[in-house]
Amino acid sequence: MKSAFSHKSQEQKQEWAHNQAYIALGNFLTCAASMKIDSCPMTGFDKPGFDKVLGLHEKGLTSSIICPIGYRHPSDEQARSPKVRFDFDDIIMEL
């Protein structure tokens, strides 16, 4: 690892670190699901805004992903709605 990273720019190291966050996210989502806790991973958010609010720059950190978790409200009508599932052939294209 030291050898591989010694040839990478700071931007490449940062990109690698952001991608590693997805490994942790996968474990986090699995654990939440096993505990029957709802979660919703998100990208496409205002990263500089989150970094500023959370004071990440001062700690030498940046945000990668956000993932709110929690329990559904008992009176949430959508929670009891049937799930939407697409046909396999409509979403998978074999090459």
Biopython code that builds the backbone (N, CA, C, O; Angstrom):
import numpy as np
from Bio.PDB.StructureBuilder import StructureBuilder

atoms = [
    (1, "MET", "N", (0.821, -1.183, 0.000)),
    (1, "MET", "CA", (0.000, 0.000, 0.000)),
    (1, "MET", "C", (0.873, 1.257, 0.000)),
    (1, "MET", "O", (0.596, 2.208, -0.731)),
    (2, "LYS", "N", (1.921, 1.259, 0.817)),
    (2, "LYS", "CA", (2.777, 2.448, 0.872)),
    (2, "LYS", "C", (3.378, 2.730, -0.495)),
    (2, "LYS", "O", (3.448, 3.882, -0.925)),
    (3, "SER", "N", (3.809, 1.683, -1.173)),
    (3, "SER", "CA", (4.402, 1.851, -2.491)),
    (3, "SER", "C", (3.370, 2.362, -3.497)),
    (3, "SER", "O", (3.656, 3.262, -4.287)),
    (4, "ALA", "N", (2.187, 1.790, -3.462)),
    (4, "ALA", "CA", (1.133, 2.197, -4.397)),
    (4, "ALA", "C", (0.726, 3.647, -4.167)),
    (4, "ALA", "O", (0.501, 4.391, -5.122)),
    (5, "PHE", "N", (0.634, 4.046, -2.915)),
    (5, "PHE", "CA", (0.210, 5.414, -2.604)),
    (5, "PHE", "C", (1.314, 6.439, -2.822)),
    (5, "PHE", "O", (1.023, 7.617, -3.033)),
    (6, "SER", "N", (2.551, 6.025, -2.777)),
    (6, "SER", "CA", (3.652, 6.982, -2.941)),
    (6, "SER", "C", (3.659, 7.601, -4.328)),
    (6, "SER", "O", (4.242, 8.667, -4.522)),
    (7, "HIS", "N", (3.026, 6.955, -5.292)),
    (7, "HIS", "CA", (3.009, 7.462, -6.668)),
    (7, "HIS", "C", (1.717, 8.193, -7.002)),
    (7, "HIS", "O", (1.552, 8.665, -8.127)),
    (8, "LYS", "N", (0.816, 8.293, -6.067)),
    (8, "LYS", "CA", (-0.473, 8.937, -6.321)),
    (8, "LYS", "C", (-0.453, 10.390, -5.863)),
    (8, "LYS", "O", (0.202, 10.750, -4.885)),
    (9, "SER", "N", (-1.195, 11.215, -6.606)),
    (9, "SER", "CA", (-1.352, 12.618, -6.217)),
    (9, "SER", "C", (-2.323, 12.697, -5.040)),
    (9, "SER", "O", (-2.998, 11.720, -4.717)),
    (10, "GLN", "N", (-2.385, 13.846, -4.413)),
    (10, "GLN", "CA", (-3.319, 14.043, -3.293)),
    (10, "GLN", "C", (-4.758, 13.838, -3.766)),
    (10, "GLN", "O", (-5.578, 13.276, -3.040)),
    (11, "GLU", "N", (-5.063, 14.293, -4.979)),
    (11, "GLU", "CA", (-6.412, 14.124, -5.520)),
    (11, "GLU", "C", (-6.738, 12.647, -5.735)),
    (11, "GLU", "O", (-7.860, 12.215, -5.469)),
    (12, "GLN", "N", (-5.769, 11.872, -6.214)),
    (12, "GLN", "CA", (-5.984, 10.435, -6.415)),
    (12, "GLN", "C", (-6.178, 9.713, -5.077)),
    (12, "GLN", "O", (-7.000, 8.804, -4.966)),
    (13, "LYS", "N", (-5.423, 10.123, -4.082)),
    (13, "LYS", "CA", (-5.582, 9.534, -2.747)),
    (13, "LYS", "C", (-6.972, 9.859, -2.185)),
    (13, "LYS", "O", (-7.625, 9.010, -1.577)),
    (14, "GLN", "N", (-7.405, 11.097, -2.401)),
    (14, "GLN", "CA", (-8.727, 11.530, -1.920)),
    (14, "GLN", "C", (-9.823, 10.719, -2.618)),
    (14, "GLN", "O", (-10.768, 10.271, -1.969)),
    (15, "GLU", "N", (-9.701, 10.529, -3.926)),
    (15, "GLU", "CA", (-10.686, 9.757, -4.676)),
    (15, "GLU", "C", (-10.734, 8.317, -4.176)),
    (15, "GLU", "O", (-11.816, 7.749, -4.024)),
    (16, "TRP", "N", (-9.583, 7.730, -3.922)),
    (16, "TRP", "CA", (-9.515, 6.368, -3.385)),
    (16, "TRP", "C", (-10.243, 6.303, -2.035)),
    (16, "TRP", "O", (-11.018, 5.380, -1.784)),
    (17, "ALA", "N", (-9.989, 7.274, -1.186)),
    (17, "ALA", "CA", (-10.616, 7.298, 0.136)),
    (17, "ALA", "C", (-12.135, 7.425, 0.027)),
    (17, "ALA", "O", (-12.868, 6.756, 0.756)),
    (18, "HIS", "N", (-12.608, 8.275, -0.875)),
    (18, "HIS", "CA", (-14.055, 8.415, -1.073)),
    (18, "HIS", "C", (-14.665, 7.091, -1.527)),
    (18, "HIS", "O", (-15.746, 6.718, -1.072)),
    (19, "ASN", "N", (-13.983, 6.386, -2.414)),
    (19, "ASN", "CA", (-14.495, 5.096, -2.879)),
    (19, "ASN", "C", (-14.506, 4.054, -1.764)),
    (19, "ASN", "O", (-15.380, 3.188, -1.736)),
    (20, "GLN", "N", (-13.560, 4.130, -0.862)),
    (20, "GLN", "CA", (-13.521, 3.194, 0.267)),
    (20, "GLN", "C", (-14.726, 3.383, 1.178)),
    (20, "GLN", "O", (-15.147, 2.443, 1.852)),
    (21, "ALA", "N", (-15.276, 4.575, 1.204)),
    (21, "ALA", "CA", (-16.443, 4.845, 2.040)),
    (21, "ALA", "C", (-17.625, 3.958, 1.637)),
    (21, "ALA", "O", (-18.473, 3.635, 2.469)),
    (22, "TYR", "N", (-17.680, 3.569, 0.369)),
    (22, "TYR", "CA", (-18.783, 2.724, -0.082)),
    (22, "TYR", "C", (-18.716, 1.319, 0.518)),
    (22, "TYR", "O", (-19.748, 0.670, 0.690)),
    (23, "ILE", "N", (-17.525, 0.853, 0.831)),
    (23, "ILE", "CA", (-17.394, -0.446, 1.506)),
    (23, "ILE", "C", (-18.019, -0.353, 2.897)),
    (23, "ILE", "O", (-18.793, -1.223, 3.297)),
    (24, "ALA", "N", (-17.680, 0.699, 3.624)),
    (24, "ALA", "CA", (-18.265, 0.906, 4.954)),
    (24, "ALA", "C", (-19.769, 1.120, 4.852)),
    (24, "ALA", "O", (-20.528, 0.641, 5.694)),
    (25, "LEU", "N", (-20.196, 1.839, 3.823)),
    (25, "LEU", "CA", (-21.631, 2.081, 3.635)),
    (25, "LEU", "C", (-22.383, 0.770, 3.446)),
    (25, "LEU", "O", (-23.464, 0.591, 4.008)),
    (26, "GLY", "N", (-21.826, -0.146, 2.665)),
    (26, "GLY", "CA", (-22.471, -1.437, 2.462)),
    (26, "GLY", "C", (-22.675, -2.177, 3.768)),
    (26, "GLY", "O", (-23.744, -2.738, 4.012)),
    (27, "ASN", "N", (-21.648, -2.180, 4.609)),
    (27, "ASN", "CA", (-21.769, -2.823, 5.924)),
    (27, "ASN", "C", (-22.793, -2.105, 6.799)),
    (27, "ASN", "O", (-23.579, -2.740, 7.501)),
    (28, "PHE", "N", (-22.774, -0.791, 6.749)),
    (28, "PHE", "CA", (-23.711, 0.014, 7.531)),
    (28, "PHE", "C", (-25.154, -0.301, 7.134)),
    (28, "PHE", "O", (-26.007, -0.490, 8.001)),
    (29, "LEU", "N", (-25.430, -0.359, 5.827)),
    (29, "LEU", "CA", (-26.779, -0.643, 5.345)),
    (29, "LEU", "C", (-27.226, -2.049, 5.734)),
    (29, "LEU", "O", (-28.379, -2.263, 6.106)),
    (30, "THR", "N", (-26.305, -3.001, 5.643)),
    (30, "THR", "CA", (-26.621, -4.371, 6.022)),
    (30, "THR", "C", (-26.964, -4.457, 7.507)),
    (30, "THR", "O", (-27.944, -5.096, 7.889)),
    (31, "CYS", "N", (-26.158, -3.815, 8.332)),
    (31, "CYS", "CA", (-26.412, -3.820, 9.783)),
    (31, "CYS", "C", (-27.739, -3.145, 10.109)),
    (31, "CYS", "O", (-28.514, -3.654, 10.918)),
    (32, "ALA", "N", (-28.001, -2.008, 9.483)),
    (32, "ALA", "CA", (-29.260, -1.304, 9.735)),
    (32, "ALA", "C", (-30.445, -2.185, 9.334)),
    (32, "ALA", "O", (-31.423, -2.288, 10.073)),
    (33, "ALA", "N", (-30.355, -2.816, 8.171)),
    (33, "ALA", "CA", (-31.453, -3.678, 7.711)),
    (33, "ALA", "C", (-31.660, -4.855, 8.660)),
    (33, "ALA", "O", (-32.797, -5.230, 8.948)),
    (34, "SER", "N", (-30.569, -5.436, 9.145)),
    (34, "SER", "CA", (-30.707, -6.580, 10.053)),
    (34, "SER", "C", (-31.341, -6.172, 11.373)),
    (34, "SER", "O", (-31.927, -6.998, 12.072)),
    (35, "MET", "N", (-31.220, -4.893, 11.710)),
    (35, "MET", "CA", (-31.831, -4.379, 12.939)),
    (35, "MET", "C", (-33.211, -3.761, 12.671)),
    (35, "MET", "O", (-33.823, -3.171, 13.562)),
    (36, "LYS", "N", (-33.690, -3.909, 11.416)),
    (36, "LYS", "CA", (-34.976, -3.355, 10.986)),
    (36, "LYS", "C", (-35.018, -1.834, 11.137)),
    (36, "LYS", "O", (-36.033, -1.257, 11.526)),
    (37, "ILE", "N", (-33.886, -1.202, 10.818)),
    (37, "ILE", "CA", (-33.789, 0.257, 10.819)),
    (37, "ILE", "C", (-33.744, 0.707, 9.367)),
    (37, "ILE", "O", (-32.941, 0.200, 8.584)),
    (38, "ASP", "N", (-34.601, 1.654, 9.005)),
    (38, "ASP", "CA", (-34.635, 2.159, 7.641)),
    (38, "ASP", "C", (-33.431, 3.048, 7.374)),
    (38, "ASP", "O", (-32.946, 3.743, 8.267)),
    (39, "SER", "N", (-32.959, 3.018, 6.143)),
    (39, "SER", "CA", (-31.824, 3.869, 5.754)),
    (39, "SER", "C", (-31.986, 4.294, 4.306)),
    (39, "SER", "O", (-32.701, 3.650, 3.538)),
    (40, "CYS", "N", (-31.326, 5.368, 3.939)),
    (40, "CYS", "CA", (-31.437, 5.882, 2.576)),
    (40, "CYS", "C", (-30.120, 6.558, 2.174)),
    (40, "CYS", "O", (-29.955, 7.760, 2.382)),
    (41, "PRO", "N", (-29.178, 5.789, 1.596)),
    (41, "PRO", "CA", (-27.911, 6.406, 1.198)),
    (41, "PRO", "C", (-28.125, 7.411, 0.058)),
    (41, "PRO", "O", (-28.944, 7.190, -0.833)),
    (42, "MET", "N", (-27.380, 8.505, 0.106)),
    (42, "MET", "CA", (-27.555, 9.557, -0.899)),
    (42, "MET", "C", (-26.203, 10.117, -1.337)),
    (42, "MET", "O", (-25.278, 10.273, -0.540)),
    (43, "THR", "N", (-26.127, 10.410, -2.620)),
    (43, "THR", "CA", (-25.023, 11.191, -3.171)),
    (43, "THR", "C", (-25.659, 12.385, -3.870)),
    (43, "THR", "O", (-26.880, 12.540, -3.837)),
    (44, "GLY", "N", (-24.860, 13.218, -4.494)),
    (44, "GLY", "CA", (-25.420, 14.374, -5.190)),
    (44, "GLY", "C", (-25.856, 15.480, -4.256)),
    (44, "GLY", "O", (-26.680, 16.314, -4.632)),
    (45, "PHE", "N", (-25.326, 15.506, -3.053)),
    (45, "PHE", "CA", (-25.666, 16.550, -2.088)),
    (45, "PHE", "C", (-24.596, 17.645, -2.120)),
    (45, "PHE", "O", (-23.564, 17.487, -2.771)),
    (46, "ASP", "N", (-24.835, 18.723, -1.436)),
    (46, "ASP", "CA", (-23.908, 19.856, -1.389)),
    (46, "ASP", "C", (-22.759, 19.526, -0.437)),
    (46, "ASP", "O", (-22.806, 19.859, 0.747)),
    (47, "LYS", "N", (-21.733, 18.870, -0.965)),
    (47, "LYS", "CA", (-20.612, 18.433, -0.122)),
    (47, "LYS", "C", (-19.920, 19.602, 0.577)),
    (47, "LYS", "O", (-19.674, 19.524, 1.780)),
    (48, "PRO", "N", (-19.597, 20.688, -0.142)),
    (48, "PRO", "CA", (-18.965, 21.815, 0.568)),
    (48, "PRO", "C", (-19.848, 22.376, 1.685)),
    (48, "PRO", "O", (-19.345, 22.793, 2.728)),
    (49, "GLY", "N", (-21.157, 22.385, 1.464)),
    (49, "GLY", "CA", (-22.080, 22.865, 2.491)),
    (49, "GLY", "C", (-22.071, 21.965, 3.716)),
    (49, "GLY", "O", (-22.023, 22.450, 4.847)),
    (50, "PHE", "N", (-22.118, 20.654, 3.494)),
    (50, "PHE", "CA", (-22.056, 19.703, 4.615)),
    (50, "PHE", "C", (-20.714, 19.839, 5.340)),
    (50, "PHE", "O", (-20.661, 19.866, 6.570)),
    (51, "ASP", "N", (-19.643, 19.922, 4.567)),
    (51, "ASP", "CA", (-18.319, 20.044, 5.175)),
    (51, "ASP", "C", (-18.233, 21.273, 6.076)),
    (51, "ASP", "O", (-17.649, 21.226, 7.159)),
    (52, "LYS", "N", (-18.828, 22.379, 5.606)),
    (52, "LYS", "CA", (-18.789, 23.618, 6.384)),
    (52, "LYS", "C", (-19.601, 23.485, 7.673)),
    (52, "LYS", "O", (-19.118, 23.821, 8.754)),
    (53, "VAL", "N", (-20.834, 22.994, 7.550)),
    (53, "VAL", "CA", (-21.713, 22.864, 8.717)),
    (53, "VAL", "C", (-21.111, 21.922, 9.754)),
    (53, "VAL", "O", (-21.195, 22.173, 10.956)),
    (54, "LEU", "N", (-20.501, 20.833, 9.278)),
    (54, "LEU", "CA", (-19.933, 19.842, 10.196)),
    (54, "LEU", "C", (-18.504, 20.169, 10.641)),
    (54, "LEU", "O", (-17.927, 19.445, 11.452)),
    (55, "GLY", "N", (-17.933, 21.259, 10.112)),
    (55, "GLY", "CA", (-16.576, 21.639, 10.488)),
    (55, "GLY", "C", (-15.531, 20.625, 10.051)),
    (55, "GLY", "O", (-14.531, 20.424, 10.739)),
    (56, "LEU", "N", (-15.759, 19.984, 8.907)),
    (56, "LEU", "CA", (-14.841, 18.935, 8.469)),
    (56, "LEU", "C", (-13.513, 19.483, 7.956)),
    (56, "LEU", "O", (-12.471, 18.856, 8.144)),
    (57, "HIS", "N", (-13.542, 20.648, 7.309)),
    (57, "HIS", "CA", (-12.307, 21.211, 6.758)),
    (57, "HIS", "C", (-11.248, 21.413, 7.841)),
    (57, "HIS", "O", (-10.067, 21.134, 7.632)),
    (58, "GLU", "N", (-11.687, 21.898, 8.991)),
    (58, "GLU", "CA", (-10.757, 22.134, 10.099)),
    (58, "GLU", "C", (-10.123, 20.844, 10.600)),
    (58, "GLU", "O", (-9.055, 20.871, 11.212)),
    (59, "LYS", "N", (-10.774, 19.722, 10.345)),
    (59, "LYS", "CA", (-10.267, 18.422, 10.783)),
    (59, "LYS", "C", (-9.539, 17.685, 9.665)),
    (59, "LYS", "O", (-9.112, 16.545, 9.844)),
    (60, "GLY", "N", (-9.396, 18.342, 8.500)),
    (60, "GLY", "CA", (-8.736, 17.714, 7.367)),
    (60, "GLY", "C", (-9.584, 16.639, 6.711)),
    (60, "GLY", "O", (-9.048, 15.707, 6.112)),
    (61, "LEU", "N", (-10.911, 16.758, 6.816)),
    (61, "LEU", "CA", (-11.829, 15.757, 6.284)),
    (61, "LEU", "C", (-12.763, 16.357, 5.249)),
    (61, "LEU", "O", (-12.919, 17.576, 5.181)),
    (62, "THR", "N", (-13.378, 15.512, 4.452)),
    (62, "THR", "CA", (-14.442, 15.918, 3.535)),
    (62, "THR", "C", (-15.526, 14.849, 3.567)),
    (62, "THR", "O", (-15.272, 13.700, 3.926)),
    (63, "SER", "N", (-16.729, 15.240, 3.189)),
    (63, "SER", "CA", (-17.828, 14.278, 3.154)),
    (63, "SER", "C", (-17.789, 13.483, 1.852)),
    (63, "SER", "O", (-17.322, 13.970, 0.822)),
    (64, "SER", "N", (-18.288, 12.256, 1.919)),
    (64, "SER", "CA", (-18.363, 11.377, 0.746)),
    (64, "SER", "C", (-19.805, 11.013, 0.426)),
    (64, "SER", "O", (-20.245, 11.113, -0.719)),
    (65, "ILE", "N", (-20.527, 10.594, 1.444)),
    (65, "ILE", "CA", (-21.886, 10.099, 1.294)),
    (65, "ILE", "C", (-22.664, 10.535, 2.526)),
    (65, "ILE", "O", (-22.082, 10.765, 3.586)),
    (66, "ILE", "N", (-23.966, 10.647, 2.385)),
    (66, "ILE", "CA", (-24.802, 10.840, 3.560)),
    (66, "ILE", "C", (-25.820, 9.703, 3.591)),
    (66, "ILE", "O", (-26.242, 9.203, 2.548)),
    (67, "CYS", "N", (-26.201, 9.309, 4.780)),
    (67, "CYS", "CA", (-27.136, 8.192, 4.915)),
    (67, "CYS", "C", (-27.976, 8.368, 6.169)),
    (67, "CYS", "O", (-27.587, 7.929, 7.251)),
    (68, "PRO", "N", (-29.137, 9.017, 6.020)),
    (68, "PRO", "CA", (-30.017, 9.114, 7.186)),
    (68, "PRO", "C", (-30.583, 7.745, 7.546)),
    (68, "PRO", "O", (-30.834, 6.911, 6.677)),
    (69, "ILE", "N", (-30.776, 7.534, 8.831)),
    (69, "ILE", "CA", (-31.369, 6.274, 9.312)),
    (69, "ILE", "C", (-32.465, 6.603, 10.317)),
    (69, "ILE", "O", (-32.494, 7.697, 10.879)),
    (70, "GLY", "N", (-33.347, 5.670, 10.535)),
    (70, "GLY", "CA", (-34.387, 5.858, 11.527)),
    (70, "GLY", "C", (-35.494, 4.843, 11.366)),
    (70, "GLY", "O", (-35.410, 3.924, 10.552)),
    (71, "TYR", "N", (-36.523, 5.026, 12.152)),
    (71, "TYR", "CA", (-37.676, 4.139, 12.114)),
    (71, "TYR", "C", (-38.841, 4.862, 11.464)),
    (71, "TYR", "O", (-39.017, 6.066, 11.651)),
    (72, "ARG", "N", (-39.621, 4.137, 10.714)),
    (72, "ARG", "CA", (-40.819, 4.711, 10.094)),
    (72, "ARG", "C", (-41.845, 5.041, 11.174)),
    (72, "ARG", "O", (-41.961, 4.348, 12.185)),
    (73, "HIS", "N", (-42.573, 6.102, 10.932)),
    (73, "HIS", "CA", (-43.647, 6.458, 11.857)),
    (73, "HIS", "C", (-44.753, 5.413, 11.729)),
    (73, "HIS", "O", (-45.077, 4.994, 10.618)),
    (74, "PRO", "N", (-45.337, 4.988, 12.848)),
    (74, "PRO", "CA", (-46.360, 3.937, 12.801)),
    (74, "PRO", "C", (-47.553, 4.276, 11.904)),
    (74, "PRO", "O", (-48.200, 3.371, 11.376)),
    (75, "SER", "N", (-47.850, 5.555, 11.727)),
    (75, "SER", "CA", (-49.003, 5.927, 10.896)),
    (75, "SER", "C", (-48.608, 6.269, 9.455)),
    (75, "SER", "O", (-49.414, 6.825, 8.709)),
    (76, "ASP", "N", (-47.387, 5.943, 9.065)),
    (76, "ASP", "CA", (-46.923, 6.208, 7.692)),
    (76, "ASP", "C", (-47.647, 5.286, 6.720)),
    (76, "ASP", "O", (-47.395, 4.082, 6.697)),
    (77, "GLU", "N", (-48.542, 5.849, 5.921)),
    (77, "GLU", "CA", (-49.326, 5.063, 4.967)),
    (77, "GLU", "C", (-48.433, 4.426, 3.907)),
    (77, "GLU", "O", (-48.707, 3.310, 3.464)),
    (78, "GLN", "N", (-47.382, 5.106, 3.497)),
    (78, "GLN", "CA", (-46.498, 4.580, 2.461)),
    (78, "GLN", "C", (-45.756, 3.328, 2.916)),
    (78, "GLN", "O", (-45.394, 2.490, 2.090)),
    (79, "ALA", "N", (-45.530, 3.194, 4.205)),
    (79, "ALA", "CA", (-44.811, 2.036, 4.727)),
    (79, "ALA", "C", (-45.583, 0.748, 4.495)),
    (79, "ALA", "O", (-44.993, -0.329, 4.406)),
    (80, "ARG", "N", (-46.892, 0.858, 4.398)),
    (80, "ARG", "CA", (-47.712, -0.339, 4.185)),
    (80, "ARG", "C", (-48.074, -0.560, 2.718)),
    (80, "ARG", "O", (-48.733, -1.544, 2.382)),
    (81, "SER", "N", (-47.647, 0.350, 1.845)),
    (81, "SER", "CA", (-47.942, 0.195, 0.417)),
    (81, "SER", "C", (-47.129, -0.950, -0.165)),
    (81, "SER", "O", (-46.021, -1.228, 0.294)),
    (82, "PRO", "N", (-47.684, -1.621, -1.184)),
    (82, "PRO", "CA", (-46.905, -2.699, -1.802)),
    (82, "PRO", "C", (-45.635, -2.146, -2.449)),
    (82, "PRO", "O", (-45.629, -1.036, -2.982)),
    (83, "LYS", "N", (-44.582, -2.921, -2.395)),
    (83, "LYS", "CA", (-43.310, -2.510, -2.986)),
    (83, "LYS", "C", (-43.409, -2.588, -4.505)),
    (83, "LYS", "O", (-44.115, -3.435, -5.052)),
    (84, "VAL", "N", (-42.702, -1.706, -5.167)),
    (84, "VAL", "CA", (-42.659, -1.708, -6.626)),
    (84, "VAL", "C", (-41.438, -2.502, -7.056)),
    (84, "VAL", "O", (-40.311, -2.178, -6.682)),
    (85, "ARG", "N", (-41.665, -3.528, -7.832)),
    (85, "ARG", "CA", (-40.571, -4.339, -8.353)),
    (85, "ARG", "C", (-40.709, -4.405, -9.868)),
    (85, "ARG", "O", (-41.783, -4.702, -10.392)),
    (86, "PHE", "N", (-39.617, -4.126, -10.562)),
    (86, "PHE", "CA", (-39.624, -4.177, -12.016)),
    (86, "PHE", "C", (-39.254, -5.577, -12.489)),
    (86, "PHE", "O", (-38.534, -6.297, -11.798)),
    (87, "ASP", "N", (-39.737, -5.959, -13.645)),
    (87, "ASP", "CA", (-39.370, -7.243, -14.216)),
    (87, "ASP", "C", (-37.878, -7.276, -14.500)),
    (87, "ASP", "O", (-37.289, -6.274, -14.906)),
    (88, "PHE", "N", (-37.287, -8.411, -14.287)),
    (88, "PHE", "CA", (-35.852, -8.614, -14.504)),
    (88, "PHE", "C", (-35.444, -8.131, -15.892)),
    (88, "PHE", "O", (-34.450, -7.417, -16.024)),
    (89, "ASP", "N", (-36.183, -8.502, -16.915)),
    (89, "ASP", "CA", (-35.829, -8.155, -18.296)),
    (89, "ASP", "C", (-35.930, -6.661, -18.576)),
    (89, "ASP", "O", (-35.327, -6.167, -19.528)),
    (90, "ASP", "N", (-36.683, -5.941, -17.760)),
    (90, "ASP", "CA", (-36.819, -4.492, -17.947)),
    (90, "ASP", "C", (-35.646, -3.718, -17.368)),
    (90, "ASP", "O", (-35.413, -2.575, -17.761)),
    (91, "ILE", "N", (-34.899, -4.317, -16.440)),
    (91, "ILE", "CA", (-33.808, -3.567, -15.812)),
    (91, "ILE", "C", (-32.428, -4.155, -16.053)),
    (91, "ILE", "O", (-31.428, -3.498, -15.764)),
    (92, "ILE", "N", (-32.345, -5.369, -16.572)),
    (92, "ILE", "CA", (-31.055, -6.023, -16.822)),
    (92, "ILE", "C", (-30.858, -6.191, -18.314)),
    (92, "ILE", "O", (-31.740, -6.678, -19.021)),
    (93, "MET", "N", (-29.686, -5.781, -18.787)),
    (93, "MET", "CA", (-29.330, -5.970, -20.180)),
    (93, "MET", "C", (-28.076, -6.831, -20.227)),
    (93, "MET", "O", (-27.031, -6.451, -19.697)),
    (94, "GLU", "N", (-28.183, -7.975, -20.855)),
    (94, "GLU", "CA", (-27.027, -8.849, -20.972)),
    (94, "GLU", "C", (-26.219, -8.438, -22.194)),
    (94, "GLU", "O", (-26.773, -8.191, -23.265)),
    (95, "LEU", "N", (-24.913, -8.368, -22.022)),
    (95, "LEU", "CA", (-24.026, -7.992, -23.133)),
    (95, "LEU", "C", (-23.224, -9.176, -23.590)),
    (95, "LEU", "O", (-22.422, -9.058, -24.516)),
]
sb = StructureBuilder()
sb.init_structure("model")
sb.init_model(0)
sb.init_chain("A")
sb.init_seg("    ")
for serial, (resi, resn, name, xyz) in enumerate(atoms, 1):
    if name == "N":
        sb.init_residue(resn, " ", resi, " ")
    sb.init_atom(name, np.array(xyz, "f"), 0.0, 1.0, " ", f" {name:<3s}", serial, name[0])
structure = sb.get_structure()
